Amino acid sequence: MTYEQFYGNDYKKLKDAQNTLRSMIQKLQADTDPNEDLQPIVYCCSRIKKPDSMMRKLETRGFPPTAGSALTNVYDAVGIRIICSFASDVFNIVEKLEKEPLIEILEKKDYLSHPKPNGYRSIHLCIRLRDTGIPAEIQIRTIAMDFWATLEHQLKYKKNIANETLIKSELKRCADEIASVDLSMQTIREIIKEL
């Protein structure tokens, strides 16, 4: 099933919302202090959730697998991921987004301060565009967190994995080590700034 077949007339609204959010983030990048040693946003990517993935999510949550249901019962039909250099940049970008007049923040999930049991770290903002009412989810994380999350996501969807308990334990250990590296890099940055 194509995006157009599933989302129908709402597909254009989703594309417009995706473009609006990307433009908003580009403006955040452009408004960064030029004296900063490193730009807080390394890169940004976006997507509209694939129809089959959206239908599975809706059915799992007990909602009808329709476009209307996707726009009223979940936030991530449009997904934006902002990748930052340092954890402090993640918090700074979140603070700027919380003041952004284009969006209304409906829910904030801080997995950076309170990681998931598997070690996942990120901040998720479930938002709605004020002018159109289109919901979206913005994830903000560091490069290191994104590295882990990307690989964990790919591994998670493999079927019939032997030694699943060992693999989960190793993934958690890696997540903790990556968080430690993030903290060390932040410390190094602060030392350099003081010189």
One Martini backbone bead per residue (centre of mass of N, CA, C, O) as a GRO file, in nm:
protein
  195
    1MET     BB    1   0.097   0.036   0.022
    2THR     BB    2   0.063   0.357  -0.014
    3TYR     BB    3   0.058   0.664   0.115
    4GLU     BB    4  -0.187   0.766  -0.048
    5GLN     BB    5  -0.378   0.528   0.015
    6PHE     BB    6  -0.377   0.563   0.325
    7TYR     BB    7  -0.382   0.892   0.376
    8GLY     BB    8  -0.463   1.048   0.139
    9ASN     BB    9  -0.533   1.379   0.186
   10ASP     BB   10  -0.323   1.377   0.438
   11TYR     BB   11  -0.046   1.357   0.300
   12LYS     BB   12   0.001   1.655   0.237
   13LYS     BB   13  -0.012   1.749   0.533
   14LEU     BB   14   0.231   1.583   0.624
   15LYS     BB   15   0.438   1.709   0.432
   16ASP     BB   16   0.399   1.998   0.530
   17ALA     BB   17   0.478   1.940   0.824
   18GLN     BB   18   0.759   1.838   0.766
   19ASN     BB   19   0.860   2.103   0.631
   20THR     BB   20   0.804   2.294   0.866
   21LEU     BB   21   0.989   2.152   1.073
   22ARG     BB   22   1.250   2.172   0.911
   23SER     BB   23   1.251   2.482   0.896
   24MET     BB   24   1.257   2.533   1.199
   25ILE     BB   25   1.532   2.388   1.243
   26GLN     BB   26   1.698   2.561   1.051
   27LYS     BB   27   1.653   2.819   1.217
   28LEU     BB   28   1.793   2.721   1.469
   29GLN     BB   29   2.067   2.688   1.332
   30ALA     BB   30   2.094   2.990   1.233
   31ASP     BB   31   2.060   3.107   1.547
   32THR     BB   32   2.335   3.040   1.617
   33ASP     BB   33   2.614   3.103   1.767
   34PRO     BB   34   2.906   3.184   1.593
   35ASN     BB   35   3.105   3.136   1.857
   36GLU     BB   36   3.066   2.857   1.851
   37ASP     BB   37   3.249   2.568   1.824
   38LEU     BB   38   2.976   2.400   1.807
   39GLN     BB   39   2.711   2.280   1.668
   40PRO     BB   40   2.425   2.151   1.809
   41ILE     BB   41   2.337   2.067   1.518
   42VAL     BB   42   2.426   1.819   1.304
   43TYR     BB   43   2.137   1.680   1.236
   44CYS     BB   44   1.843   1.608   1.027
   45CYS     BB   45   1.551   1.398   1.025
   46SER     BB   46   1.278   1.251   0.825
   47ARG     BB   47   0.930   1.115   0.842
   48ILE     BB   48   0.681   0.903   0.720
   49LYS     BB   49   0.490   0.669   0.818
   50LYS     BB   50   0.442   0.370   0.728
   51PRO     BB   51   0.159   0.207   0.669
   52ASP     BB   52   0.227  -0.075   0.797
   53SER     BB   53   0.338   0.043   1.063
   54MET     BB   54   0.086   0.202   1.145
   55MET     BB   55  -0.118  -0.029   1.149
   56ARG     BB   56   0.023  -0.197   1.366
   57LYS     BB   57   0.017   0.015   1.589
   58LEU     BB   58  -0.288   0.053   1.603
   59GLU     BB   59  -0.366  -0.243   1.658
   60THR     BB   60  -0.197  -0.276   1.919
   61ARG     BB   61  -0.375  -0.023   2.053
   62GLY     BB   62  -0.687  -0.058   1.946
   63PHE     BB   63  -0.703   0.076   1.663
   64PRO     BB   64  -0.789   0.182   1.377
   65PRO     BB   65  -0.637   0.127   1.046
   66THR     BB   66  -0.630   0.458   0.995
   67ALA     BB   67  -0.572   0.779   0.915
   68GLY     BB   68  -0.752   0.913   1.127
   69SER     BB   69  -0.628   0.753   1.362
   70ALA     BB   70  -0.331   0.851   1.317
   71LEU     BB   71  -0.419   1.168   1.378
   72THR     BB   72  -0.560   1.100   1.684
   73ASN     BB   73  -0.386   0.848   1.845
   74VAL     BB   74  -0.109   0.951   1.730
   75TYR     BB   75   0.214   1.131   1.681
   76ASP     BB   76   0.408   0.964   1.440
   77ALA     BB   77   0.353   1.023   1.138
   78VAL     BB   78   0.553   1.244   1.213
   79GLY     BB   79   0.916   1.241   1.199
   80ILE     BB   80   1.176   1.379   1.408
   81ARG     BB   81   1.541   1.405   1.401
   82ILE     BB   82   1.776   1.527   1.641
   83ILE     BB   83   2.128   1.581   1.618
   84CYS     BB   84   2.373   1.601   1.868
   85SER     BB   85   2.673   1.639   2.028
   86PHE     BB   86   2.542   1.706   2.316
   87ALA     BB   87   2.351   1.688   2.593
   88SER     BB   88   2.326   1.996   2.634
   89ASP     BB   89   2.207   2.041   2.349
   90VAL     BB   90   1.949   1.890   2.389
   91PHE     BB   91   1.835   2.075   2.612
   92ASN     BB   92   1.851   2.340   2.448
   93ILE     BB   93   1.661   2.254   2.218
   94VAL     BB   94   1.418   2.195   2.390
   95GLU     BB   95   1.389   2.480   2.502
   96LYS     BB   96   1.336   2.611   2.224
   97LEU     BB   97   1.087   2.438   2.148
   98GLU     BB   98   0.909   2.530   2.394
   99LYS     BB   99   0.909   2.839   2.250
  100GLU     BB  100   0.769   2.758   1.994
  101PRO     BB  101   0.495   2.894   1.815
  102LEU     BB  102   0.424   2.654   1.603
  103ILE     BB  103   0.406   2.479   1.870
  104GLU     BB  104   0.256   2.213   2.063
  105ILE     BB  105   0.311   2.061   2.364
  106LEU     BB  106   0.182   1.749   2.483
  107GLU     BB  107   0.460   1.577   2.526
  108LYS     BB  108   0.723   1.463   2.755
  109LYS     BB  109   1.013   1.243   2.704
  110ASP     BB  110   1.278   1.166   2.943
  111TYR     BB  111   1.540   0.942   2.849
  112LEU     BB  112   1.795   1.090   2.958
  113SER     BB  113   1.730   1.110   3.270
  114HIS     BB  114   1.528   0.840   3.207
  115PRO     BB  115   1.600   0.556   3.117
  116LYS     BB  116   1.544   0.286   2.980
  117PRO     BB  117   1.599  -0.041   3.062
  118ASN     BB  118   1.775  -0.082   2.783
  119GLY     BB  119   1.921   0.234   2.758
  120TYR     BB  120   1.754   0.437   2.636
  121ARG     BB  121   1.834   0.771   2.488
  122SER     BB  122   1.606   1.049   2.498
  123ILE     BB  123   1.397   1.306   2.355
  124HIS     BB  124   1.040   1.343   2.351
  125LEU     BB  125   0.814   1.526   2.136
  126CYS     BB  126   0.479   1.582   2.150
  127ILE     BB  127   0.310   1.740   1.880
  128ARG     BB  128   0.145   2.043   1.747
  129LEU     BB  129   0.037   2.218   1.498
  130ARG     BB  130  -0.127   2.514   1.519
  131ASP     BB  131  -0.248   2.556   1.220
  132THR     BB  132  -0.336   2.227   1.159
  133GLY     BB  133  -0.307   1.986   1.392
  134ILE     BB  134  -0.061   1.829   1.336
  135PRO     BB  135   0.106   1.560   1.436
  136ALA     BB  136   0.422   1.496   1.619
  137GLU     BB  137   0.763   1.368   1.647
  138ILE     BB  138   1.042   1.464   1.854
  139GLN     BB  139   1.380   1.367   1.842
  140ILE     BB  140   1.648   1.402   2.089
  141ARG     BB  141   2.004   1.343   2.031
  142THR     BB  142   2.294   1.202   2.022
  143ILE     BB  143   2.520   1.050   1.836
  144ALA     BB  144   2.564   0.811   2.026
  145MET     BB  145   2.263   0.745   2.071
  146ASP     BB  146   2.198   0.698   1.770
  147PHE     BB  147   2.381   0.462   1.721
  148TRP     BB  148   2.245   0.271   1.920
  149ALA     BB  149   1.944   0.296   1.827
  150THR     BB  150   1.985   0.196   1.538
  151LEU     BB  151   2.097  -0.087   1.607
  152GLU     BB  152   1.878  -0.182   1.803
  153HIS     BB  153   1.645  -0.164   1.599
  154GLN     BB  154   1.757  -0.373   1.399
  155LEU     BB  155   1.787  -0.611   1.605
  156LYS     BB  156   1.490  -0.624   1.721
  157TYR     BB  157   1.363  -0.727   1.427
  158LYS     BB  158   1.471  -0.991   1.471
  159LYS     BB  159   1.423  -1.328   1.435
  160ASN     BB  160   1.516  -1.583   1.620
  161ILE     BB  161   1.711  -1.522   1.868
  162ALA     BB  162   1.980  -1.616   2.005
  163ASN     BB  163   2.053  -1.520   2.316
  164GLU     BB  164   1.863  -1.279   2.412
  165THR     BB  165   1.959  -1.213   2.701
  166LEU     BB  166   2.251  -1.146   2.627
  167ILE     BB  167   2.189  -0.923   2.421
  168LYS     BB  168   2.040  -0.732   2.613
  169SER     BB  169   2.276  -0.700   2.808
  170GLU     BB  170   2.478  -0.583   2.598
  171LEU     BB  171   2.310  -0.339   2.513
  172LYS     BB  172   2.303  -0.211   2.794
  173ARG     BB  173   2.607  -0.185   2.828
  174CYS     BB  174   2.650  -0.005   2.580
  175ALA     BB  175   2.467   0.227   2.669
  176ASP     BB  176   2.632   0.296   2.923
  177GLU     BB  177   2.900   0.354   2.776
  178ILE     BB  178   2.791   0.580   2.594
  179ALA     BB  179   2.706   0.765   2.826
  180SER     BB  180   2.994   0.796   2.932
  181VAL     BB  181   3.111   0.925   2.678
  182ASP     BB  182   2.928   1.169   2.672
  183LEU     BB  183   3.029   1.281   2.943
  184SER     BB  184   3.327   1.307   2.863
  185MET     BB  185   3.285   1.501   2.624
  186GLN     BB  186   3.156   1.725   2.791
  187THR     BB  187   3.399   1.771   2.975
  188ILE     BB  188   3.600   1.846   2.755
  189ARG     BB  189   3.446   2.089   2.652
  190GLU     BB  190   3.457   2.252   2.919
  191ILE     BB  191   3.764   2.270   2.937
  192ILE     BB  192   3.810   2.417   2.668
  193LYS     BB  193   3.633   2.669   2.733
  194GLU     BB  194   3.827   2.759   2.982
  195LEU     BB  195   4.097   2.831   2.807
   0.00000   0.00000   0.00000
